[in-house]
Structures are given as C-alpha cells and as structure tokens.
Amino acid sequence: MKQFYLIFLLLLFVSCEPFVDTMEEERDCTDYSKSNPTVVPAKDTILVMTWNIRFGCGTEILWFGDACGDRTILKRDEVEPNLDLMIAEINRLKPDILLLQEVDVKCKRTAYIDQMKYIMERTYFGYGCYATNWNIQYIPSDGIGRLDEGNSILSVWPISEAKLHPLPLRNDLDALTRYFYVRETVQSCKVTMPDGTHFRVVNAHLSAFSTDDTKKRQLEEYIVICNAFGLKDKYLVTGGDYNLLPPNSDSLDYCDEDMCVGESFHNEGDDPMHKDGSNYAPEIEWLKILYDNYQPSLPLDIYKQNQQIYFTHATVPNIPYDRTLDYLFVKGGAMENPWVPGSHEAHQDLRKLSDHAPVTALWRIK
C-alpha cells in the first residue's frame, strides 16, 4: 500500500523541476563563497579537517534512522544550539580546509535552515561549496517532507572547478526504495593559495547501510576520480566518512553494539543474521587499495598500537565512540611523509555534537 501511495505522490508532484534529483552526471557544485573574503597568506603546512555533522541533530535527539529513536522532525531551537556548538569548535580548531558530510540545506526535518549558509556566516571561511547527495521535493513517510542533504568543502583560500561526482547506487534495494534513497556522491574542487600553489580537494561519503558490494563499487569509482586528478594536479588531499573500518581492525562485527530494543541478530532463525551496516567483516580488505596508493594521516601501524583513541563513530548515543570510519589521505607533497607525524587526532571530546568525531591532521604541502 505504501508503494502505491508513493507512486501516486510522485505523479502528483511531477513538474518542470524533477521530483527526485537522480544526479546521473557530473555537475557544478553550489557556490557559498563570501563576497568580501579575508585574504589569508599561503602556508607550508595546512590543517585539514573532516566531520560528519549528522545534519546538526546532535546525539541527544534519538533520530529514527540510525539511533533506535522515533524523531523525524526537529525544531529550530533544537538544531541551532547544536550547530552553534559545532561552529564554536570549528572556530577553535581553525582548520584551513574543512570537509563536511550530512549538511542539510532547507530541509523540513531541520526547520528549513540552510546549514551551509549558517556555518559560512559564523566562521572565518571565505570560500565554500555544496554538493547534494539526497535531493527530494517531498518524502511522505514519517512527515519528513522536503529533503536536501549533502557534502561541503570550506576553505580559507579561493575555490574553483567545484564539481559533484555521482557514485554507484545500492543494488540491495527494490527499485522504488532505491529511487527515493540517498545517492552518495563525491565532491571535488581546486584550491589556490596567494602564491599560486594549488591543490585538489576531494570529499567523500560512502553508503552506510548497504549489505552488498555497494561500498566497494563506490570506493573504486572514488579512487578513479582521485587518480584522474592526480594526473594533472601535483597535490591532492581527500577524506570523509567512508563507512569502512581500517584493514587491521580488531573488531569487525557491531551488530550487538548497534542493536535496538526488540531486535535479535547472530542467533539461529534470525533474518537477517546481521544488522544492516553493522557487519564489516566482508568489507575489511576494501580500504587496503587506498592505503597502498595514498598517504594516510593515520598509518595502520600507528592505529594498531592503540585503536581506541582513534575511534570516530558510534551508532548508539551516550556511549564512547567504538569504531573508525572517518579518514584523511593525501597524494603528492614535499617529502616522503607529507603528514606531520602525530598530528592526526580524533576529537572524541565532542561526542555529544555528532555520532562522528571530527578528525584533523597537519599536511606539509611544501
């Protein structure tokens, strides 16, 4: 019945503007740069940061999609205070390049706040661009309504050639669900410092709940995009939320940790046997190709020594982060190891602001 209802609404709202943005081809990003940005001198060492901000929801609000909750619509006085806390931390940490995932732009679920504009106006960044990965005119289920969620790149130096690159869709969903489902994308841009030094920035967010080879196909396409830039750009920095564990992780299955009340996994007769998105065992080698061809801000041998201090994500609120899903990599640089040793940090003290910790590292570009 729900499928017929969705089809009816789809036909009802068909107009000149597509009901669902299918993002089938590469396109320009939306520019959010300031009209009179502050001039920032070139640097030899750049602080890079990635953060999945969970659309400003925080962890106190139990969202229905990933936190065993039932909330789908937030009020402005719930969203803005959490955004303000995030912005305060961004201004304190002061990255030169900031990669954000799960940014809402005028969505009903977050009180129609243009979060990209909100963040730009309250931070020191002069340049920013936004790339949607989930743009639907109206979602009837649970009152979610208008939705536009995506990724953002913010920079203290001018941005150009900002592009959205579509990634493969999930194959483990029926056709109708897949049509309305999030369409993960890669976002890229060129950043140029005042001395003429330029580098490419690539922001990625891979599928969270796929149970097939979707993340592998998305990762392969993402690497193709990065490699293509590597042929024409001397320097490239990339990162984001990959929803994949490091290849040498000790724990691979988080079904028990992510289980909601009334759910059961790993027992005879359970169907499914694993919670969607919580069993990383079949995927554990998928990131190895990235480690083999790019320089990680957190080398695997360092991660192995004390995994817990580098964890960046937990599904269930009010518990410490329990796995690593967020990364930074570079290609090109002035030395064998372009990252400042020991500079990689997962800011776990910001646990209440998002289900992901921000990650920062110092990149020695020249």
Contacts in CASP RR format, 6 or more apart in sequence:
PFRMAT RR
TARGET T0000
AUTHOR 0000-0000-0000
METHOD contacts of the structure
MODEL  1
MKQFYLIFLLLLFVSCEPFVDTMEEERDCTDYSKSNPTVVPAKDTILVMT
WNIRFGCGTEILWFGDACGDRTILKRDEVEPNLDLMIAEINRLKPDILLL
QEVDVKCKRTAYIDQMKYIMERTYFGYGCYATNWNIQYIPSDGIGRLDEG
NSILSVWPISEAKLHPLPLRNDLDALTRYFYVRETVQSCKVTMPDGTHFR
VVNAHLSAFSTDDTKKRQLEEYIVICNAFGLKDKYLVTGGDYNLLPPNSD
SLDYCDEDMCVGESFHNEGDDPMHKDGSNYAPEIEWLKILYDNYQPSLPL
DIYKQNQQIYFTHATVPNIPYDRTLDYLFVKGGAMENPWVPGSHEAHQDL
RKLSDHAPVTALWRIK
2 141 0 8 1.000
3 176 0 8 1.000
5 140 0 8 1.000
6 140 0 8 1.000
6 141 0 8 1.000
6 176 0 8 1.000
6 180 0 8 1.000
7 176 0 8 1.000
9 138 0 8 1.000
9 140 0 8 1.000
10 19 0 8 1.000
10 20 0 8 1.000
13 19 0 8 1.000
13 137 0 8 1.000
13 138 0 8 1.000
17 137 0 8 1.000
18 137 0 8 1.000
19 136 0 8 1.000
19 137 0 8 1.000
19 138 0 8 1.000
20 135 0 8 1.000
20 136 0 8 1.000
20 137 0 8 1.000
20 179 0 8 1.000
20 180 0 8 1.000
21 132 0 8 1.000
21 135 0 8 1.000
21 136 0 8 1.000
21 183 0 8 1.000
22 179 0 8 1.000
22 183 0 8 1.000
23 132 0 8 1.000
23 133 0 8 1.000
23 135 0 8 1.000
23 164 0 8 1.000
23 166 0 8 1.000
23 183 0 8 1.000
23 185 0 8 1.000
24 166 0 8 1.000
25 166 0 8 1.000
26 163 0 8 1.000
26 164 0 8 1.000
26 165 0 8 1.000
26 166 0 8 1.000
27 163 0 8 1.000
27 164 0 8 1.000
28 162 0 8 1.000
28 163 0 8 1.000
28 164 0 8 1.000
29 129 0 8 1.000
29 130 0 8 1.000
29 131 0 8 1.000
29 153 0 8 1.000
29 162 0 8 1.000
29 163 0 8 1.000
29 164 0 8 1.000
29 187 0 8 1.000
29 189 0 8 1.000
30 116 0 8 1.000
30 129 0 8 1.000
30 130 0 8 1.000
30 131 0 8 1.000
30 132 0 8 1.000
31 128 0 8 1.000
31 129 0 8 1.000
31 159 0 8 1.000
31 162 0 8 1.000
32 116 0 8 1.000
32 117 0 8 1.000
32 120 0 8 1.000
32 128 0 8 1.000
32 129 0 8 1.000
32 130 0 8 1.000
32 152 0 8 1.000
33 126 0 8 1.000
33 127 0 8 1.000
33 128 0 8 1.000
33 129 0 8 1.000
33 158 0 8 1.000
33 159 0 8 1.000
34 120 0 8 1.000
34 125 0 8 1.000
34 126 0 8 1.000
34 127 0 8 1.000
37 126 0 8 1.000
37 127 0 8 1.000
37 158 0 8 1.000
38 124 0 8 1.000
38 126 0 8 1.000
38 156 0 8 1.000
39 194 0 8 1.000
40 96 0 8 1.000
40 156 0 8 1.000
40 157 0 8 1.000
40 194 0 8 1.000
41 193 0 8 1.000
41 194 0 8 1.000
42 157 0 8 1.000
42 193 0 8 1.000
42 194 0 8 1.000
42 195 0 8 1.000
42 196 0 8 1.000
42 197 0 8 1.000
43 96 0 8 1.000
43 193 0 8 1.000
43 365 0 8 1.000
44 364 0 8 1.000
44 365 0 8 1.000
44 366 0 8 1.000
45 340 0 8 1.000
45 362 0 8 1.000
45 363 0 8 1.000
45 364 0 8 1.000
45 365 0 8 1.000
46 96 0 8 1.000
46 97 0 8 1.000
46 237 0 8 1.000
46 362 0 8 1.000
46 363 0 8 1.000
46 365 0 8 1.000
47 93 0 8 1.000
47 94 0 8 1.000
47 95 0 8 1.000
47 96 0 8 1.000
47 97 0 8 1.000
47 360 0 8 1.000
47 361 0 8 1.000
47 362 0 8 1.000
47 363 0 8 1.000
48 95 0 8 1.000
48 96 0 8 1.000
48 97 0 8 1.000
48 99 0 8 1.000
48 237 0 8 1.000
48 297 0 8 1.000
48 328 0 8 1.000
48 360 0 8 1.000
48 361 0 8 1.000
48 362 0 8 1.000
48 363 0 8 1.000
49 90 0 8 1.000
49 93 0 8 1.000
49 95 0 8 1.000
49 97 0 8 1.000
49 98 0 8 1.000
49 99 0 8 1.000
49 358 0 8 1.000
49 359 0 8 1.000
49 360 0 8 1.000
50 98 0 8 1.000
50 99 0 8 1.000
50 100 0 8 1.000
50 101 0 8 1.000
50 203 0 8 1.000
50 239 0 8 1.000
50 240 0 8 1.000
50 241 0 8 1.000
50 326 0 8 1.000
50 327 0 8 1.000
50 328 0 8 1.000
50 358 0 8 1.000
50 359 0 8 1.000
51 86 0 8 1.000
51 90 0 8 1.000
51 98 0 8 1.000
51 99 0 8 1.000
51 100 0 8 1.000
51 101 0 8 1.000
51 326 0 8 1.000
51 354 0 8 1.000
51 356 0 8 1.000
51 357 0 8 1.000
51 358 0 8 1.000
51 359 0 8 1.000
52 100 0 8 1.000
52 101 0 8 1.000
52 102 0 8 1.000
52 205 0 8 1.000
52 240 0 8 1.000
52 241 0 8 1.000
52 313 0 8 1.000
52 326 0 8 1.000
52 354 0 8 1.000
52 355 0 8 1.000
52 356 0 8 1.000
53 86 0 8 1.000
53 100 0 8 1.000
53 101 0 8 1.000
53 102 0 8 1.000
53 103 0 8 1.000
53 115 0 8 1.000
53 353 0 8 1.000
53 354 0 8 1.000
53 356 0 8 1.000
54 63 0 8 1.000
54 102 0 8 1.000
54 354 0 8 1.000
54 355 0 8 1.000
54 356 0 8 1.000
55 102 0 8 1.000
55 103 0 8 1.000
55 104 0 8 1.000
55 107 0 8 1.000
55 109 0 8 1.000
55 110 0 8 1.000
55 115 0 8 1.000
55 149 0 8 1.000
56 79 0 8 1.000
56 82 0 8 1.000
56 83 0 8 1.000
56 86 0 8 1.000
56 104 0 8 1.000
56 110 0 8 1.000
56 115 0 8 1.000
56 354 0 8 1.000
57 63 0 8 1.000
57 74 0 8 1.000
57 79 0 8 1.000
57 82 0 8 1.000
57 110 0 8 1.000
57 354 0 8 1.000
58 82 0 8 1.000
58 352 0 8 1.000
58 353 0 8 1.000
58 354 0 8 1.000
58 355 0 8 1.000
59 67 0 8 1.000
59 317 0 8 1.000
59 318 0 8 1.000
59 351 0 8 1.000
59 352 0 8 1.000
59 353 0 8 1.000
59 354 0 8 1.000
59 355 0 8 1.000
60 317 0 8 1.000
60 352 0 8 1.000
61 71 0 8 1.000
61 74 0 8 1.000
61 78 0 8 1.000
62 68 0 8 1.000
62 69 0 8 1.000
62 70 0 8 1.000
62 71 0 8 1.000
62 317 0 8 1.000
63 69 0 8 1.000
63 71 0 8 1.000
63 72 0 8 1.000
64 70 0 8 1.000
64 71 0 8 1.000
64 72 0 8 1.000
64 142 0 8 1.000
66 208 0 8 1.000
66 315 0 8 1.000
66 355 0 8 1.000
67 315 0 8 1.000
67 316 0 8 1.000
67 317 0 8 1.000
67 355 0 8 1.000
68 260 0 8 1.000
68 261 0 8 1.000
68 316 0 8 1.000
69 260 0 8 1.000
72 109 0 8 1.000
72 142 0 8 1.000
72 143 0 8 1.000
72 144 0 8 1.000
73 108 0 8 1.000
73 109 0 8 1.000
73 143 0 8 1.000
73 144 0 8 1.000
74 109 0 8 1.000
74 110 0 8 1.000
74 111 0 8 1.000
75 111 0 8 1.000
76 111 0 8 1.000
76 113 0 8 1.000
78 111 0 8 1.000
79 110 0 8 1.000
79 111 0 8 1.000
79 113 0 8 1.000
80 111 0 8 1.000
80 113 0 8 1.000
80 118 0 8 1.000
82 353 0 8 1.000
83 113 0 8 1.000
83 115 0 8 1.000
83 118 0 8 1.000
83 119 0 8 1.000
84 122 0 8 1.000
85 353 0 8 1.000
86 119 0 8 1.000
86 353 0 8 1.000
86 354 0 8 1.000
87 119 0 8 1.000
87 122 0 8 1.000
87 123 0 8 1.000
89 347 0 8 1.000
89 350 0 8 1.000
89 353 0 8 1.000
89 358 0 8 1.000
90 98 0 8 1.000
90 119 0 8 1.000
90 123 0 8 1.000
91 122 0 8 1.000
91 123 0 8 1.000
91 124 0 8 1.000
93 347 0 8 1.000
93 358 0 8 1.000
93 360 0 8 1.000
94 124 0 8 1.000
95 360 0 8 1.000
96 155 0 8 1.000
96 156 0 8 1.000
96 157 0 8 1.000
97 153 0 8 1.000
97 154 0 8 1.000
97 155 0 8 1.000
97 156 0 8 1.000
97 191 0 8 1.000
97 201 0 8 1.000
97 237 0 8 1.000
98 125 0 8 1.000
98 152 0 8 1.000
98 153 0 8 1.000
98 154 0 8 1.000
98 155 0 8 1.000
99 151 0 8 1.000
99 152 0 8 1.000
99 153 0 8 1.000
99 201 0 8 1.000
99 203 0 8 1.000
99 239 0 8 1.000
99 240 0 8 1.000
100 119 0 8 1.000
100 151 0 8 1.000
100 152 0 8 1.000
100 153 0 8 1.000
100 154 0 8 1.000
100 203 0 8 1.000
101 150 0 8 1.000
101 151 0 8 1.000
101 203 0 8 1.000
101 205 0 8 1.000
101 240 0 8 1.000
101 241 0 8 1.000
101 356 0 8 1.000
102 149 0 8 1.000
102 150 0 8 1.000
102 205 0 8 1.000
102 241 0 8 1.000
103 115 0 8 1.000
103 116 0 8 1.000
103 119 0 8 1.000
103 130 0 8 1.000
103 149 0 8 1.000
103 150 0 8 1.000
103 151 0 8 1.000
103 152 0 8 1.000
104 110 0 8 1.000
104 113 0 8 1.000
104 115 0 8 1.000
104 148 0 8 1.000
104 149 0 8 1.000
104 150 0 8 1.000
105 114 0 8 1.000
105 115 0 8 1.000
105 116 0 8 1.000
105 130 0 8 1.000
105 132 0 8 1.000
105 148 0 8 1.000
105 149 0 8 1.000
105 150 0 8 1.000
106 112 0 8 1.000
106 113 0 8 1.000
106 114 0 8 1.000
106 146 0 8 1.000
106 148 0 8 1.000
107 113 0 8 1.000
107 146 0 8 1.000
107 147 0 8 1.000
107 148 0 8 1.000
107 149 0 8 1.000
108 143 0 8 1.000
108 144 0 8 1.000
108 145 0 8 1.000
108 146 0 8 1.000
108 147 0 8 1.000
109 144 0 8 1.000
109 145 0 8 1.000
109 147 0 8 1.000
112 146 0 8 1.000
116 128 0 8 1.000
116 130 0 8 1.000
116 152 0 8 1.000
119 152 0 8 1.000
119 154 0 8 1.000
120 126 0 8 1.000
120 128 0 8 1.000
120 154 0 8 1.000
123 154 0 8 1.000
124 156 0 8 1.000
125 154 0 8 1.000
125 155 0 8 1.000
125 156 0 8 1.000
126 154 0 8 1.000
126 155 0 8 1.000
126 156 0 8 1.000
127 154 0 8 1.000
127 155 0 8 1.000
127 156 0 8 1.000
127 157 0 8 1.000
127 158 0 8 1.000
127 159 0 8 1.000
127 191 0 8 1.000
128 152 0 8 1.000
128 153 0 8 1.000
128 154 0 8 1.000
128 155 0 8 1.000
128 159 0 8 1.000
128 162 0 8 1.000
129 152 0 8 1.000
129 153 0 8 1.000
129 159 0 8 1.000
129 162 0 8 1.000
129 187 0 8 1.000
129 189 0 8 1.000
130 150 0 8 1.000
130 151 0 8 1.000
130 152 0 8 1.000
131 150 0 8 1.000
131 151 0 8 1.000
131 152 0 8 1.000
131 162 0 8 1.000
131 163 0 8 1.000
131 164 0 8 1.000
131 185 0 8 1.000
131 187 0 8 1.000
131 203 0 8 1.000
132 148 0 8 1.000
132 149 0 8 1.000
132 150 0 8 1.000
132 164 0 8 1.000
132 185 0 8 1.000
133 149 0 8 1.000
133 150 0 8 1.000
133 151 0 8 1.000
133 182 0 8 1.000
133 183 0 8 1.000
133 184 0 8 1.000
133 185 0 8 1.000
133 205 0 8 1.000
134 147 0 8 1.000
134 148 0 8 1.000
134 149 0 8 1.000
134 150 0 8 1.000
134 182 0 8 1.000
134 183 0 8 1.000
135 147 0 8 1.000
135 148 0 8 1.000
135 149 0 8 1.000
136 145 0 8 1.000
136 146 0 8 1.000
136 147 0 8 1.000
136 148 0 8 1.000
136 180 0 8 1.000
137 146 0 8 1.000
138 145 0 8 1.000
138 146 0 8 1.000
139 145 0 8 1.000
139 146 0 8 1.000
139 147 0 8 1.000
139 180 0 8 1.000
149 182 0 8 1.000
150 185 0 8 1.000
150 205 0 8 1.000
151 185 0 8 1.000
151 187 0 8 1.000
151 203 0 8 1.000
151 204 0 8 1.000
151 205 0 8 1.000
152 187 0 8 1.000
152 203 0 8 1.000
153 159 0 8 1.000
153 162 0 8 1.000
153 187 0 8 1.000
153 189 0 8 1.000
153 201 0 8 1.000
153 203 0 8 1.000
155 189 0 8 1.000
155 191 0 8 1.000
155 201 0 8 1.000
157 191 0 8 1.000
157 192 0 8 1.000
157 193 0 8 1.000
157 194 0 8 1.000
158 191 0 8 1.000
158 192 0 8 1.000
159 189 0 8 1.000
159 190 0 8 1.000
159 191 0 8 1.000
160 189 0 8 1.000
160 190 0 8 1.000
160 192 0 8 1.000
161 188 0 8 1.000
161 189 0 8 1.000
161 190 0 8 1.000
162 187 0 8 1.000
162 188 0 8 1.000
162 189 0 8 1.000
162 190 0 8 1.000
163 187 0 8 1.000
163 188 0 8 1.000
163 189 0 8 1.000
164 185 0 8 1.000
164 186 0 8 1.000
164 187 0 8 1.000
165 185 0 8 1.000
165 186 0 8 1.000
165 187 0 8 1.000
165 188 0 8 1.000
165 221 0 8 1.000
165 225 0 8 1.000
166 183 0 8 1.000
166 185 0 8 1.000
167 183 0 8 1.000
167 184 0 8 1.000
167 185 0 8 1.000
167 186 0 8 1.000
167 206 0 8 1.000
167 217 0 8 1.000
167 218 0 8 1.000
167 221 0 8 1.000
167 222 0 8 1.000
168 214 0 8 1.000
168 217 0 8 1.000
168 218 0 8 1.000
168 221 0 8 1.000
169 178 0 8 1.000
169 181 0 8 1.000
169 183 0 8 1.000
169 214 0 8 1.000
170 178 0 8 1.000
170 181 0 8 1.000
170 207 0 8 1.000
170 210 0 8 1.000
170 212 0 8 1.000
170 214 0 8 1.000
171 212 0 8 1.000
171 213 0 8 1.000
171 214 0 8 1.000
172 210 0 8 1.000
172 211 0 8 1.000
172 212 0 8 1.000
172 214 0 8 1.000
173 181 0 8 1.000
182 207 0 8 1.000
184 205 0 8 1.000
184 206 0 8 1.000
184 207 0 8 1.000
184 218 0 8 1.000
185 205 0 8 1.000
186 202 0 8 1.000
186 203 0 8 1.000
186 204 0 8 1.000
186 221 0 8 1.000
186 222 0 8 1.000
186 225 0 8 1.000
187 202 0 8 1.000
187 203 0 8 1.000
187 204 0 8 1.000
188 200 0 8 1.000
188 201 0 8 1.000
188 202 0 8 1.000
188 203 0 8 1.000
188 225 0 8 1.000
188 229 0 8 1.000
189 200 0 8 1.000
189 201 0 8 1.000
190 198 0 8 1.000
190 199 0 8 1.000
190 200 0 8 1.000
190 201 0 8 1.000
190 233 0 8 1.000
191 198 0 8 1.000
191 199 0 8 1.000
191 200 0 8 1.000
191 201 0 8 1.000
192 198 0 8 1.000
197 235 0 8 1.000
197 365 0 8 1.000
197 366 0 8 1.000
198 233 0 8 1.000
198 235 0 8 1.000
199 233 0 8 1.000
199 234 0 8 1.000
199 235 0 8 1.000
199 236 0 8 1.000
199 237 0 8 1.000
199 365 0 8 1.000
200 229 0 8 1.000
200 230 0 8 1.000
200 233 0 8 1.000
200 235 0 8 1.000
200 236 0 8 1.000
200 237 0 8 1.000
201 236 0 8 1.000
201 237 0 8 1.000
201 238 0 8 1.000
202 222 0 8 1.000
202 225 0 8 1.000
202 226 0 8 1.000
202 229 0 8 1.000
202 236 0 8 1.000
202 237 0 8 1.000
202 238 0 8 1.000
202 239 0 8 1.000
203 238 0 8 1.000
203 239 0 8 1.000
203 240 0 8 1.000
204 222 0 8 1.000
204 238 0 8 1.000
204 239 0 8 1.000
204 240 0 8 1.000
204 241 0 8 1.000
204 242 0 8 1.000
205 240 0 8 1.000
205 241 0 8 1.000
206 215 0 8 1.000
206 218 0 8 1.000
206 219 0 8 1.000
206 222 0 8 1.000
206 241 0 8 1.000
206 242 0 8 1.000
206 243 0 8 1.000
206 244 0 8 1.000
207 214 0 8 1.000
207 215 0 8 1.000
207 218 0 8 1.000
207 243 0 8 1.000
208 243 0 8 1.000
208 277 0 8 1.000
209 276 0 8 1.000
209 277 0 8 1.000
210 276 0 8 1.000
210 277 0 8 1.000
211 272 0 8 1.000
211 274 0 8 1.000
211 276 0 8 1.000
211 277 0 8 1.000
215 242 0 8 1.000
215 243 0 8 1.000
215 244 0 8 1.000
215 283 0 8 1.000
215 286 0 8 1.000
216 283 0 8 1.000
216 286 0 8 1.000
219 242 0 8 1.000
219 244 0 8 1.000
219 286 0 8 1.000
219 287 0 8 1.000
219 289 0 8 1.000
219 290 0 8 1.000
223 289 0 8 1.000
223 290 0 8 1.000
223 293 0 8 1.000
226 236 0 8 1.000
226 238 0 8 1.000
226 294 0 8 1.000
226 331 0 8 1.000
227 293 0 8 1.000
229 236 0 8 1.000
230 236 0 8 1.000
230 331 0 8 1.000
234 332 0 8 1.000
234 333 0 8 1.000
235 330 0 8 1.000
235 331 0 8 1.000
235 332 0 8 1.000
235 333 0 8 1.000
235 365 0 8 1.000
236 330 0 8 1.000
236 331 0 8 1.000
236 332 0 8 1.000
237 328 0 8 1.000
237 329 0 8 1.000
237 330 0 8 1.000
237 363 0 8 1.000
238 294 0 8 1.000
238 328 0 8 1.000
238 329 0 8 1.000
238 330 0 8 1.000
238 331 0 8 1.000
239 326 0 8 1.000
239 327 0 8 1.000
239 328 0 8 1.000
239 329 0 8 1.000
240 326 0 8 1.000
240 327 0 8 1.000
240 328 0 8 1.000
241 325 0 8 1.000
241 326 0 8 1.000
241 356 0 8 1.000
242 287 0 8 1.000
242 325 0 8 1.000
242 326 0 8 1.000
242 327 0 8 1.000
243 277 0 8 1.000
243 325 0 8 1.000
244 280 0 8 1.000
244 283 0 8 1.000
244 286 0 8 1.000
244 287 0 8 1.000
244 325 0 8 1.000
245 252 0 8 1.000
245 280 0 8 1.000
245 283 0 8 1.000
245 284 0 8 1.000
245 287 0 8 1.000
245 323 0 8 1.000
245 324 0 8 1.000
245 325 0 8 1.000
246 287 0 8 1.000
246 300 0 8 1.000
246 303 0 8 1.000
246 324 0 8 1.000
247 284 0 8 1.000
247 285 0 8 1.000
247 287 0 8 1.000
247 288 0 8 1.000
247 291 0 8 1.000
247 300 0 8 1.000
248 300 0 8 1.000
248 303 0 8 1.000
248 304 0 8 1.000
249 280 0 8 1.000
249 284 0 8 1.000
249 307 0 8 1.000
249 323 0 8 1.000
249 324 0 8 1.000
250 307 0 8 1.000
251 322 0 8 1.000
251 323 0 8 1.000
252 279 0 8 1.000
252 280 0 8 1.000
252 281 0 8 1.000
252 284 0 8 1.000
253 274 0 8 1.000
253 278 0 8 1.000
253 279 0 8 1.000
253 280 0 8 1.000
253 281 0 8 1.000
254 275 0 8 1.000
254 278 0 8 1.000
254 279 0 8 1.000
254 280 0 8 1.000
254 315 0 8 1.000
254 322 0 8 1.000
254 323 0 8 1.000
255 265 0 8 1.000
255 266 0 8 1.000
255 274 0 8 1.000
255 275 0 8 1.000
255 278 0 8 1.000
255 279 0 8 1.000
256 265 0 8 1.000
256 266 0 8 1.000
257 278 0 8 1.000
257 314 0 8 1.000
257 315 0 8 1.000
257 316 0 8 1.000
257 319 0 8 1.000
257 322 0 8 1.000
258 275 0 8 1.000
258 277 0 8 1.000
258 278 0 8 1.000
258 315 0 8 1.000
258 316 0 8 1.000
259 265 0 8 1.000
259 275 0 8 1.000
263 275 0 8 1.000
264 270 0 8 1.000
265 272 0 8 1.000
265 273 0 8 1.000
265 274 0 8 1.000
265 275 0 8 1.000
265 278 0 8 1.000
266 273 0 8 1.000
266 274 0 8 1.000
278 315 0 8 1.000
280 323 0 8 1.000
287 327 0 8 1.000
290 296 0 8 1.000
290 327 0 8 1.000
290 329 0 8 1.000
291 300 0 8 1.000
293 331 0 8 1.000
294 329 0 8 1.000
294 330 0 8 1.000
294 331 0 8 1.000
295 329 0 8 1.000
295 330 0 8 1.000
295 331 0 8 1.000
295 332 0 8 1.000
295 337 0 8 1.000
295 338 0 8 1.000
295 339 0 8 1.000
296 327 0 8 1.000
296 328 0 8 1.000
296 329 0 8 1.000
296 339 0 8 1.000
297 327 0 8 1.000
297 328 0 8 1.000
297 329 0 8 1.000
297 330 0 8 1.000
297 339 0 8 1.000
297 343 0 8 1.000
297 344 0 8 1.000
297 359 0 8 1.000
297 361 0 8 1.000
297 363 0 8 1.000
298 310 0 8 1.000
298 327 0 8 1.000
298 328 0 8 1.000
298 344 0 8 1.000
298 361 0 8 1.000
302 342 0 8 1.000
302 344 0 8 1.000
303 310 0 8 1.000
303 324 0 8 1.000
307 324 0 8 1.000
309 346 0 8 1.000
309 348 0 8 1.000
310 324 0 8 1.000
310 344 0 8 1.000
310 346 0 8 1.000
311 320 0 8 1.000
311 321 0 8 1.000
311 322 0 8 1.000
311 323 0 8 1.000
311 324 0 8 1.000
311 346 0 8 1.000
311 348 0 8 1.000
311 357 0 8 1.000
312 321 0 8 1.000
312 323 0 8 1.000
312 324 0 8 1.000
312 325 0 8 1.000
312 326 0 8 1.000
312 346 0 8 1.000
312 348 0 8 1.000
312 356 0 8 1.000
312 357 0 8 1.000
312 359 0 8 1.000
313 321 0 8 1.000
313 322 0 8 1.000
313 323 0 8 1.000
313 324 0 8 1.000
313 325 0 8 1.000
313 326 0 8 1.000
313 355 0 8 1.000
313 356 0 8 1.000
313 357 0 8 1.000
314 320 0 8 1.000
314 321 0 8 1.000
314 322 0 8 1.000
314 323 0 8 1.000
314 351 0 8 1.000
314 355 0 8 1.000
315 355 0 8 1.000
317 355 0 8 1.000
320 348 0 8 1.000
320 351 0 8 1.000
321 346 0 8 1.000
321 348 0 8 1.000
321 351 0 8 1.000
321 357 0 8 1.000
324 346 0 8 1.000
325 356 0 8 1.000
326 346 0 8 1.000
326 356 0 8 1.000
326 357 0 8 1.000
326 359 0 8 1.000
327 359 0 8 1.000
328 344 0 8 1.000
328 359 0 8 1.000
328 361 0 8 1.000
328 363 0 8 1.000
330 338 0 8 1.000
330 339 0 8 1.000
330 363 0 8 1.000
332 338 0 8 1.000
333 364 0 8 1.000
333 365 0 8 1.000
333 366 0 8 1.000
334 364 0 8 1.000
334 365 0 8 1.000
334 366 0 8 1.000
335 364 0 8 1.000
338 363 0 8 1.000
338 364 0 8 1.000
338 365 0 8 1.000
339 361 0 8 1.000
339 362 0 8 1.000
339 363 0 8 1.000
339 364 0 8 1.000
340 361 0 8 1.000
340 362 0 8 1.000
340 363 0 8 1.000
340 364 0 8 1.000
343 360 0 8 1.000
343 361 0 8 1.000
343 362 0 8 1.000
344 359 0 8 1.000
344 360 0 8 1.000
344 361 0 8 1.000
345 359 0 8 1.000
345 360 0 8 1.000
345 361 0 8 1.000
346 357 0 8 1.000
346 358 0 8 1.000
346 359 0 8 1.000
347 357 0 8 1.000
347 358 0 8 1.000
347 359 0 8 1.000
347 360 0 8 1.000
348 357 0 8 1.000
350 357 0 8 1.000
350 358 0 8 1.000
351 357 0 8 1.000
END
